[in-house]
Structures are given as C-alpha cells and as structure tokens.
C-alpha cells in the first residue's frame, strides 16, 4: 500500500513579508502545495509568483477580490474534492492547512503526520500553546472551545479556532456537504461538523506558537459562536436517515440555561427598580 499524498493548503491575504518564506519551508514537508491568494492588496501575489518557478508541485488559486479565509479554504477544498471524485486523489490522502504568516511550527509536521496515521484519525487539530498570549486571548479561546465542546456531540475540543490541522481527504470531502462558511468561521464549522458526524478527531496535541498575531474582532467572535450552532443543526437536518448523530437537546438546554443565568442579574435589577417606583 502506497503512502498517502501530503497536500498543503495555504490561504494568504496581505502576507507579503512572510508568505514566500513560509512556502519555502513548507515545500520540503509535502508532495503538493496549494496556495490561495485571497484578493491581496499588497504584493502577496507577486511574492507567490516569484516562488512558483522551480516548484512544479506548487500552484496558486486566486480570488480577485478578498472574500475571507472561509471562502479561500472553500475554493481549495472543493478543488481537492473534485480531484478525489475524478480519481486523481485518494480518500486517505492528507490535507494540511497552514497559515501564511509564520504562526505555525512546521518542524512538528512529520510527527503530527505519524500520529494521524498511527491513530487512524480523520482530523488532527493542533492545540496551540497560548501560554505566552495575553490573558484575554487565552480566556477567549477557552470560551470558544467550551462552547464548541457543547455542540460537538461529545468530542472534547481544546482549541477549536486552531487553523493548524491535518485532514483525511475523504472525511474533509464529506464534511463539505454541511459547510457554509463566513469570514473566519471555517475552522469552527468543520470541527463541529466532523465531530457530530462521528469522525475520529484529536485536538489534544500541544504545539508552541512562534508568532503572536490576531486579527479577530468581537464581530468575528459572535459570527463563530453562531456558526457552530448553525453547523450542528445542518448536520442534524441534512445527514442521511441511516446515519445517527448526537441529539441537539442537551446543547440547546444548556444554552438556554446559560442565557437565563446571564440575564438573571438584569431581570432582577429591573424588578427591584419597578418595586421602588
């Protein structure tokens, strides 16, 4: 049996200072490299075009106008799914997702791949070591991952927003049937979809983050929280009748309880004010 192909997908938006260096380091770990220029307004595309000659295993996909990380990944993933359907790729081929800004520690890629194969995983989501990050970032990541675990159907997700991942192509192709994606929601949606479909996921391997960088805004947090709920409902509504999935009742009840807990001080304050009047 031949070894599965290793295909890296790198979305890039305005990563002129780092993208060519990341691609140069990454090319030694993979059999194929797909980089998506997501409508960059700086010289990112020029830097990619400078890298491509001499690297026949690398190619570029393009959005002429920026559409967000989720759409950049969707462009690459649907192309890989098409090649799988055409018989060009195999369901057991491995898809790496790597950021173009140098955040990901590439030296551990071979070890991650070995774990992926030894444990027969459908997805390995790296758990970033955020110990050097600001406290607010660590707290935010805990909130997002705790919320994700509620909607995952029993899979413990420690770092649901991590973009450093390895997927089995067949599993990723199936997950795309339930994917919607908006802005930065791709990472959380795919994790929820795969979890609820009963795929084998590991999100426990801790890896250092060489570079601190965060573009996340409060708007993105709200979008991701809602996207996880939407992904859970899509799996329940669209999956084949023959494929059981975890019930949505527990997370719905838990969410209602959290909402009630959060609103109770406000309601209590309003009641006190009314009595005083």
C-alpha positions as CSV (number, residue, x, y, z in Angstrom):
1,X,0.0,0.0,0.0
2,X,1.4,3.4,-1.0
3,X,1.9,6.2,1.4
4,X,-0.9,8.9,1.3
5,X,0.0,12.1,-0.5
6,X,0.6,15.1,1.6
7,X,-1.1,18.2,0.2
8,X,-0.8,21.6,2.0
9,X,-3.4,24.4,1.6
10,X,-2.2,27.9,2.5
11,X,-4.6,30.8,2.4
12,X,-2.9,34.2,2.1
13,X,-4.3,37.7,2.4
14,X,-1.8,40.6,2.6
15,X,1.1,38.4,3.8
16,X,3.8,40.0,1.6
17,X,6.5,39.9,4.4
18,X,6.1,36.2,5.2
19,X,4.4,34.2,2.5
20,X,7.4,33.3,0.4
21,X,9.4,32.2,3.4
22,X,6.6,30.0,4.7
23,X,6.1,28.4,1.3
24,X,9.8,27.8,1.0
25,X,10.0,26.0,4.4
26,X,6.7,24.1,3.8
27,X,7.6,22.7,0.4
28,X,10.0,20.2,1.9
29,X,7.3,18.6,4.0
30,X,4.7,18.0,1.3
31,X,4.1,16.4,-2.1
32,X,1.9,19.2,-3.3
33,X,1.3,22.8,-2.2
34,X,-1.9,24.8,-3.0
35,X,-1.7,28.5,-2.0
36,X,-4.8,30.7,-2.3
37,X,-4.3,34.5,-2.8
38,X,-7.5,35.8,-1.4
39,X,-7.6,39.2,-3.2
40,X,-4.5,40.6,-1.5
41,X,-3.9,44.4,-2.0
42,X,-0.2,44.3,-1.3
43,X,2.5,42.3,-3.1
44,X,1.5,38.9,-1.8
45,X,0.6,37.6,-5.2
46,X,3.9,38.8,-6.6
47,X,5.8,37.0,-3.9
48,X,3.9,33.8,-4.6
49,X,4.6,34.1,-8.3
50,X,8.3,34.6,-7.5
51,X,8.2,31.3,-5.5
52,X,6.3,29.1,-8.1
53,X,9.1,28.7,-10.8
54,X,11.2,25.7,-9.9
55,X,8.5,24.2,-7.7
56,X,6.3,22.2,-10.1
57,X,4.4,20.7,-7.1
58,X,3.1,24.1,-6.1
59,X,0.2,26.0,-7.6
60,X,-1.8,29.1,-6.9
61,X,-5.6,29.6,-6.8
62,X,-6.9,33.2,-6.9
63,X,-9.8,35.3,-5.6
64,X,-9.5,38.6,-7.5
65,X,-11.4,40.3,-4.6
66,X,-10.9,39.4,-0.9
67,X,-13.7,37.1,0.2
68,X,-12.4,36.0,3.6
69,X,-10.5,33.0,4.9
70,X,-13.5,30.7,4.8
71,X,-14.0,31.3,1.1
72,X,-10.3,30.9,0.4
73,X,-10.3,27.4,2.1
74,X,-13.6,26.5,0.3
75,X,-12.0,27.3,-3.1
76,X,-9.1,24.9,-2.4
77,X,-11.1,22.2,-0.6
78,X,-13.8,22.0,-3.4
79,X,-11.0,21.7,-6.0
80,X,-9.5,18.8,-3.9
81,X,-12.9,17.2,-3.6
82,X,-13.3,17.4,-7.4
83,X,-10.0,15.7,-7.9
84,X,-10.9,13.0,-5.4
85,X,-14.2,12.3,-7.4
86,X,-12.1,12.2,-10.6
87,X,-9.8,9.5,-9.1
88,X,-6.8,11.8,-9.2
89,X,-6.5,11.8,-5.4
90,X,-7.3,9.1,-2.8
91,X,-9.6,9.4,0.2
92,X,-6.7,8.6,2.5
93,X,-4.5,11.5,1.2
94,X,-3.7,14.0,3.9
95,X,-4.6,17.7,3.7
96,X,-2.5,20.1,5.8
97,X,-3.8,23.6,6.5
98,X,-1.1,26.1,7.2
99,X,-1.2,29.9,7.8
100,X,0.9,32.1,5.6
101,X,2.0,34.4,8.4
102,X,4.6,32.1,10.1
103,X,2.4,31.3,13.2
104,X,2.7,27.5,12.7
105,X,5.7,25.5,13.9
106,X,6.4,23.4,10.8
107,X,9.1,21.3,12.4
108,X,6.5,19.1,14.1
109,X,4.6,18.3,10.8
110,X,6.2,14.9,10.3
111,X,5.4,13.9,13.9
112,X,1.8,15.1,13.5
113,X,1.5,13.1,10.3
114,X,2.8,10.0,12.1
115,X,0.2,10.4,14.9
116,X,-2.5,10.9,12.3
117,X,-1.7,7.6,10.6
118,X,-1.0,5.6,13.8
119,X,-4.3,6.6,15.4
120,X,-6.3,6.3,12.2
121,X,-7.6,9.8,12.6
122,X,-9.9,11.7,10.3
123,X,-8.7,15.1,11.6
124,X,-5.8,16.2,13.8
125,X,-6.4,19.8,15.0
126,X,-3.3,21.1,16.7
127,X,-3.8,22.6,20.2
128,X,-1.9,25.8,20.2
129,X,0.2,26.6,23.3
130,X,-1.2,30.1,24.1
131,X,0.7,30.4,27.4
132,X,2.6,33.4,26.1
133,X,-0.5,35.1,24.7
134,X,-2.4,37.9,26.6
135,X,-4.8,36.7,29.2
136,X,-7.8,38.0,27.2
137,X,-6.8,35.8,24.3
138,X,-6.5,32.7,26.4
139,X,-9.8,33.4,28.1
140,X,-11.5,34.0,24.7
141,X,-10.1,30.7,23.4
142,X,-11.4,28.9,26.4
143,X,-14.9,30.3,25.9
144,X,-14.9,29.4,22.2
145,X,-13.7,25.9,22.8
146,X,-16.0,25.3,25.7
147,X,-18.9,26.4,23.5
148,X,-17.7,24.2,20.7
149,X,-17.5,21.2,23.0
150,X,-21.1,21.7,24.0
151,X,-22.2,21.5,20.3
152,X,-19.7,18.8,19.2
153,X,-21.8,15.9,20.4
154,X,-19.2,14.5,22.9
155,X,-15.9,15.4,21.4
156,X,-13.6,17.4,23.7
157,X,-12.3,20.4,21.7
158,X,-9.5,22.3,23.4
159,X,-8.6,24.8,20.7
160,X,-11.4,24.9,18.1
161,X,-10.1,28.0,16.4
162,X,-6.7,26.5,15.5
163,X,-6.0,26.6,11.8
164,X,-3.1,24.2,12.0
165,X,-4.7,20.9,11.0
166,X,-4.4,17.7,9.1
167,X,-7.4,16.1,7.5
168,X,-8.0,12.8,5.7
169,X,-9.3,14.0,2.3
170,X,-12.3,11.6,2.3
171,X,-13.5,12.9,5.6
172,X,-13.0,16.5,4.6
173,X,-14.9,16.0,1.4
174,X,-17.9,14.6,3.3
175,X,-17.8,17.4,5.8
176,X,-18.0,20.0,3.0
177,X,-21.6,18.8,2.4
178,X,-22.5,20.5,5.7
179,X,-20.2,23.6,5.4
180,X,-21.4,27.1,4.9
181,X,-18.5,29.4,6.0
182,X,-18.4,33.1,6.6
183,X,-15.3,35.3,7.3
184,X,-13.2,33.2,9.8
185,X,-15.8,30.5,10.7
186,X,-14.3,27.7,8.6
187,X,-12.2,26.3,11.4
188,X,-15.0,26.1,13.9
189,X,-17.6,24.8,11.4
190,X,-15.5,22.0,10.1
191,X,-14.6,20.9,13.7
192,X,-18.3,20.8,14.7
193,X,-19.4,19.0,11.5
194,X,-16.8,16.3,11.8
195,X,-17.4,15.8,15.5
196,X,-21.2,15.4,15.1
197,X,-20.7,13.0,12.1
198,X,-18.7,10.7,14.4
199,X,-15.4,11.2,12.7
200,X,-12.2,10.5,14.6
201,X,-10.7,13.8,15.8
202,X,-7.8,14.6,18.1
203,X,-7.4,18.2,19.4
204,X,-5.1,17.4,22.3
205,X,-1.5,17.7,20.9
206,X,0.0,20.9,22.2
207,X,2.4,22.8,19.9
208,X,4.2,26.1,20.5
209,X,3.2,29.2,18.5
210,X,6.3,31.0,17.3
211,X,4.5,34.2,16.4
212,X,1.7,36.1,18.2
213,X,-0.8,37.5,15.7
214,X,-4.6,38.0,16.0
215,X,-6.9,39.7,13.6
216,X,-10.0,38.5,15.5
217,X,-12.6,41.2,16.3
218,X,-15.6,40.9,18.6
219,X,-17.8,40.7,15.4
220,X,-15.8,37.6,14.4
221,X,-16.4,36.0,17.8
222,X,-20.1,36.5,17.5
223,X,-20.1,35.0,14.0
224,X,-18.1,32.0,15.1
225,X,-20.4,31.3,18.1
226,X,-23.4,31.4,15.8
227,X,-21.7,29.4,13.1
228,X,-21.1,26.5,15.4
229,X,-24.8,26.3,16.3
230,X,-25.7,26.5,12.6
231,X,-23.3,23.8,11.7
232,X,-24.7,21.5,14.4
233,X,-28.2,22.0,13.1
234,X,-27.2,21.4,9.4
235,X,-25.7,18.1,10.3
236,X,-28.9,17.0,12.1
237,X,-31.1,18.2,9.3
238,X,-29.1,17.0,6.3
239,X,-27.4,13.8,7.3
240,X,-28.7,10.6,5.7
241,X,-31.5,8.9,7.8
242,X,-29.3,5.9,8.2
243,X,-26.6,7.9,9.9
244,X,-27.4,8.7,13.6
245,X,-26.0,11.9,15.1
246,X,-26.0,13.2,18.7
247,X,-29.1,14.9,19.9
248,X,-29.3,18.6,19.9
249,X,-31.4,18.7,23.0
250,X,-28.5,18.9,25.6
251,X,-26.7,21.9,24.0
252,X,-30.0,23.7,23.4
253,X,-31.0,23.2,27.0
254,X,-27.5,24.2,28.2
255,X,-27.5,27.3,26.0
256,X,-30.9,28.3,27.4
257,X,-29.6,27.8,30.9
258,X,-26.6,30.0,30.2
259,X,-28.7,32.7,28.7
260,X,-31.0,32.6,31.7
261,X,-28.0,32.8,34.0
262,X,-26.6,35.8,32.1
263,X,-29.9,37.6,32.0
264,X,-30.9,37.0,35.6
265,X,-29.0,39.9,37.1
266,X,-30.6,42.3,34.6
267,X,-34.1,40.9,35.2
268,X,-33.5,41.1,39.0
269,X,-32.4,44.7,38.7
270,X,-35.4,45.7,36.7
271,X,-37.7,44.1,39.2
272,X,-36.1,46.0,42.1
273,X,-36.4,49.3,40.2
274,X,-40.1,48.6,39.5
275,X,-40.7,48.0,43.2
276,X,-39.0,51.2,44.2
277,X,-41.3,53.1,41.8
